[in-house]
Each structure stands twice: as structure tokens, then as C-alpha cells.
């Protein structure tokens, strides 16, 4: 399925450049894009963000700035990834107010664009409903990752902690880690694999999850976890 991307900038050259970059990505990678072009904040408001995956947004445009338009649009869409395109670093800091995912400085360089879009795609894919299939004694069991808060190993038994219940199977945690790679999970401890989506508090040596359970965190993995969590939420820690 094609990813829907909106480019909003009052500079036709930016539209042409970004379109060229996306066409290059289509030829280099297994990606397909559906593009919409807007040339003002007013046009963007009329277009809306329904079902839009990524908005590439210029900050300064005519009477209605990109930031002002984004503030209004955030009321209808919390999920669309917004990437700000600007040559004003000071203004870019205001992007945190609209939960901007990242920033691209003009002139936009392809390598920086590629890295930014790749991170955005990973964020989108990680947030989509997902599941894994486990072979339990010859029976195929489908586990919804949207409901899985964390996985714990104790005495060779692996317990899956969901919002509504807990299930225990004899499956190596390393196997679950491989199956959930790229799906928003992180091995914070030799005995724990957590869903980044359900972390509510990060302490010096532990994590508090959405169900109020406290999960230990290895001091050797804390920096890596902070980095992974920062990428997942699209900000900086």
C-alpha cells in the first residue's frame, strides 16, 4: 500500500526537489508514495490530514504560517507525522509545540532526507497493529502486540503480560525478541522485553509500565533504551 505524503511549501522548487527525492526512494527501495501538493497554509487546512502518513511542512508561508496551520490540524489528527522544512533554526524549536517528528534544513540534502524519512517509516510501521504467531505444542497461537505490555522470563518460563491477563509458555525470550524486532519492543534486561508504547516512567534502574508494574532495567542498557524510546516517540531525551 502506498504511503500518503503531503508536501506543503510556497516554493515550487521545494515541491520539485522533494518529489524527485521520493521518486528516487521508490526506485531504490520497496516503497510507493501517493503525493498531495499544497502551496499555502490555507490550502493545507482545506485538504486536512485525514489518512495522511507524513506531512512535509514549510514553517513560513504567506499570511497563515505552517506552524499556525499545523496547530489547527493537530486537533483532528494526532497520528500524522509532521516534518518541518525550514532555514530558520530558531523557528524550528517551536515545532515541539505541534509535536513535530523532525526537521529538515534548507537546502534539503538527499542523504538527510533519506535518513529522516526512513526513521519516519519505522515509526509508522511500529505504531501499526501487529501480531506474532507462536507454535505452542504444535498449536499456532496468535499474540496481539497491541495488547502486550511486557514479557518476563522466570525459571525457564516466559510470561506474556497483557492488559487483561497473563499467559505463560516455555519459549526463549531471545526468540520473542527476534520476532518483535522493529515492532516497538526493547530488551531492557536479560529477563525482560518491554513494549515501548506502554512505558509510563523511566527511572535510574527500572521502568514503570502502563499497568503500574515496575520492570527492572539493566544499567548497561539504559542509554540504548533512552535512544530507542526517543526514536519511537519522535523526540529527544
C-alpha positions as CSV (number, residue, x, y, z in Angstrom):
1,X,0.0,0.0,0.0
2,X,1.3,3.4,-0.9
3,X,2.2,5.8,1.9
4,X,0.2,9.1,1.6
5,X,2.5,12.1,1.9
6,X,1.5,15.8,1.8
7,X,4.1,18.5,0.8
8,X,3.2,22.0,1.9
9,X,5.5,24.8,0.8
10,X,5.1,28.0,-1.1
11,X,8.2,27.3,-3.1
12,X,7.7,25.3,-6.3
13,X,11.4,24.3,-6.3
14,X,10.9,22.6,-3.0
15,X,8.0,20.6,-4.3
16,X,10.0,19.6,-7.4
17,X,13.0,18.6,-5.3
18,X,11.1,16.6,-2.7
19,X,9.1,14.8,-5.5
20,X,12.4,13.9,-7.1
21,X,13.8,12.6,-3.9
22,X,10.7,10.4,-3.3
23,X,10.8,9.1,-6.8
24,X,14.5,8.2,-6.2
25,X,13.4,6.4,-3.0
26,X,10.8,4.4,-4.9
27,X,13.4,3.2,-7.4
28,X,15.9,2.3,-4.6
29,X,13.6,0.8,-2.1
30,X,10.4,-1.2,-1.9
31,X,8.3,1.9,-1.2
32,X,5.3,3.5,-3.0
33,X,4.0,7.0,-2.4
34,X,0.8,8.9,-3.0
35,X,1.6,12.7,-3.1
36,X,-0.5,15.7,-2.5
37,X,0.8,19.2,-3.1
38,X,-0.3,22.3,-1.1
39,X,1.2,25.8,-1.6
40,X,-0.2,27.6,1.4
41,X,-1.4,27.1,5.0
42,X,-5.0,27.9,3.9
43,X,-4.8,25.1,1.2
44,X,-3.4,22.7,3.7
45,X,-6.3,23.4,6.1
46,X,-8.8,22.7,3.3
47,X,-7.0,19.5,2.4
48,X,-6.8,18.2,6.0
49,X,-4.8,15.4,7.4
50,X,-7.2,12.5,7.3
51,X,-5.4,9.3,6.4
52,X,-2.1,11.3,5.8
53,X,1.0,9.4,6.9
54,X,3.6,12.2,6.6
55,X,3.3,16.0,6.3
56,X,6.4,17.8,4.9
57,X,5.7,21.4,6.1
58,X,7.4,24.7,5.5
59,X,7.3,27.0,8.5
60,X,6.9,30.4,6.8
61,X,4.2,30.7,4.2
62,X,2.1,33.8,3.4
63,X,-0.5,35.1,5.9
64,X,-1.0,31.7,7.6
65,X,2.2,30.1,8.6
66,X,2.9,26.4,8.5
67,X,3.0,26.3,12.3
68,X,-0.4,28.0,12.7
69,X,-1.9,25.6,10.2
70,X,-0.4,22.7,12.0
71,X,-1.7,23.8,15.3
72,X,-5.3,23.7,14.0
73,X,-4.8,20.4,12.1
74,X,-3.4,18.7,15.2
75,X,-6.9,18.9,16.7
76,X,-8.1,16.5,14.1
77,X,-5.0,14.3,13.7
78,X,-2.6,13.2,16.4
79,X,-1.0,10.5,14.4
80,X,0.2,12.2,11.3
81,X,4.0,12.6,11.3
82,X,5.0,16.3,10.7
83,X,8.4,17.0,9.4
84,X,9.3,20.7,9.3
85,X,11.3,22.2,6.4
86,X,13.0,25.4,7.3
87,X,16.0,27.6,7.1
88,X,15.3,29.2,10.4
89,X,16.6,27.0,13.2
90,X,15.2,29.3,15.9
91,X,11.7,28.9,14.5
92,X,12.2,25.2,14.2
93,X,12.3,25.0,18.0
94,X,8.6,26.0,18.0
95,X,7.9,22.7,16.2
96,X,7.9,20.9,19.6
97,X,4.6,22.6,20.3
98,X,2.9,20.7,17.4
99,X,4.8,17.5,18.2
100,X,7.0,17.7,15.1
101,X,8.8,14.5,14.4
102,X,11.9,16.0,12.9
103,X,13.3,19.0,10.9
104,X,15.0,19.3,7.5
105,X,17.1,22.4,6.9
106,X,17.1,24.2,3.5
107,X,18.7,23.4,1.2
108,X,17.4,19.9,1.7
109,X,20.1,17.3,1.1
110,X,19.1,13.8,-0.2
111,X,21.1,11.9,2.4
112,X,19.5,13.8,5.3
113,X,16.1,13.5,3.7
114,X,16.5,9.7,3.3
115,X,17.5,9.3,6.9
116,X,14.6,11.4,8.2
117,X,12.0,9.5,6.0
118,X,13.4,6.1,7.0
119,X,13.0,7.0,10.7
120,X,9.5,8.2,10.0
121,X,8.6,5.0,8.2
122,X,9.9,2.9,11.1
123,X,7.8,5.0,13.5
124,X,4.7,4.5,11.4
125,X,5.2,0.7,11.0
126,X,5.9,0.3,14.7
127,X,2.7,2.0,15.6
128,X,0.5,-0.1,13.4
129,X,-1.4,-3.1,14.8
130,X,0.8,-6.1,14.7
131,X,0.9,-9.7,15.9
132,X,3.2,-12.7,16.1
133,X,2.4,-16.3,15.7
134,X,3.7,-18.8,18.3
135,X,4.0,-22.5,17.9
136,X,2.8,-23.8,21.3
137,X,2.9,-27.6,21.4
138,X,2.0,-27.9,17.7
139,X,-0.8,-25.3,18.0
140,X,-0.4,-22.0,16.3
141,X,-1.2,-19.2,18.8
142,X,-1.6,-15.6,17.6
143,X,-0.4,-12.9,20.0
144,X,-1.6,-9.3,19.6
145,X,1.4,-7.0,20.2
146,X,-1.1,-4.0,20.7
147,X,-2.2,-5.7,23.9
148,X,1.2,-7.0,25.1
149,X,2.8,-4.8,27.8
150,X,5.9,-6.8,28.5
151,X,7.4,-10.3,28.5
152,X,9.2,-11.8,31.6
153,X,11.3,-14.9,32.0
154,X,11.4,-16.7,35.3
155,X,12.7,-20.2,35.9
156,X,12.7,-21.0,32.2
157,X,9.1,-20.0,31.9
158,X,8.2,-17.0,29.7
159,X,5.2,-14.9,30.9
160,X,3.4,-12.6,28.5
161,X,1.7,-9.7,30.4
162,X,-1.3,-8.3,28.6
163,X,-3.7,-5.6,29.7
164,X,-6.4,-8.1,30.6
165,X,-4.4,-11.3,31.6
166,X,-1.1,-13.1,31.7
167,X,-0.1,-16.2,29.8
168,X,3.0,-18.4,30.4
169,X,4.7,-20.6,27.8
170,X,8.1,-22.2,27.5
171,X,9.5,-20.0,24.8
172,X,13.0,-18.5,24.9
173,X,12.9,-14.7,25.3
174,X,15.6,-14.4,22.6
175,X,13.1,-15.9,20.2
176,X,10.4,-13.4,21.1
177,X,13.0,-10.6,20.8
178,X,13.7,-11.6,17.3
179,X,10.0,-11.9,16.4
180,X,9.3,-8.4,17.7
181,X,12.3,-6.7,16.1
182,X,11.3,-3.4,14.5
183,X,7.8,-3.5,16.2
184,X,8.5,-1.2,19.1
185,X,9.9,-3.6,21.7
186,X,13.1,-3.4,23.6
187,X,15.2,-5.8,25.7
188,X,15.7,-3.7,28.8
189,X,17.1,-6.6,31.0
190,X,18.2,-10.1,30.4
191,X,14.8,-11.3,31.7
192,X,12.5,-8.6,30.3
193,X,11.3,-7.4,27.0
194,X,9.1,-4.3,27.1
195,X,6.7,-2.6,24.7
196,X,7.9,1.0,24.3
197,X,4.4,2.1,23.7
198,X,3.4,1.3,27.3
199,X,6.3,2.8,29.2
200,X,5.0,5.5,31.6
201,X,8.1,6.3,33.6
202,X,11.8,5.8,33.1
203,X,13.8,5.6,36.4
204,X,17.5,5.1,37.0
205,X,17.2,1.3,37.3
206,X,13.6,0.5,36.4
207,X,10.6,1.2,34.2
208,X,7.1,1.8,35.2
209,X,4.6,0.3,32.7
210,X,1.1,1.3,31.9
211,X,-0.3,-1.3,34.2
212,X,1.7,0.2,37.1
213,X,4.1,-2.8,37.2
214,X,7.7,-1.9,37.7
215,X,10.2,-3.6,35.4
216,X,14.0,-3.7,36.2
217,X,16.3,-2.1,33.7
218,X,20.0,-3.0,33.3
219,X,22.3,0.0,33.8
220,X,24.2,-1.1,30.8
221,X,21.1,-0.8,28.6
222,X,19.7,2.5,29.9
223,X,21.4,4.7,27.3
224,X,20.3,2.5,24.5
225,X,16.8,2.3,25.8
226,X,16.6,6.1,26.1
227,X,17.8,6.3,22.5
228,X,15.2,3.7,21.3
229,X,12.4,5.4,23.2
230,X,13.3,8.8,21.8
231,X,13.2,7.4,18.3
232,X,9.9,5.7,19.0
233,X,8.1,8.9,20.3
234,X,9.9,11.1,17.7
235,X,11.6,13.4,20.1
236,X,14.8,13.9,22.1
237,X,15.6,12.8,25.6
